[in-house]
């Protein structure tokens, strides 16, 4: 298997690429959105409970404070105190926080 010259990693096999096609499409959609709106886009599809904090923090820890964050939040609900904690964490790491709740 030939290596990817940019990273020294093996190239993807056609099967691997086909199996991961949905993930690659989501990544491209997120990149397109971020480029169009000049922001960091975070998509959270989960119930909001204390275990949600660590993965969310991982997504925002390196955001520049002069950059907006857009959060697409699709959730059946959860813990209100944790939701406040997530919002405050995001607000501390961005210029402006926009929360989008799809219908």
Secondary structure by P-SEA (a helix, b strand, c coil): cccccccccccccaaaaaaaaaaaaaaaaaaaaaaaccbbbbbbcccccccaaaaaaaacccccccbbbbbbcccccccaaaaaaaaaaaaacccbbbbbbcc
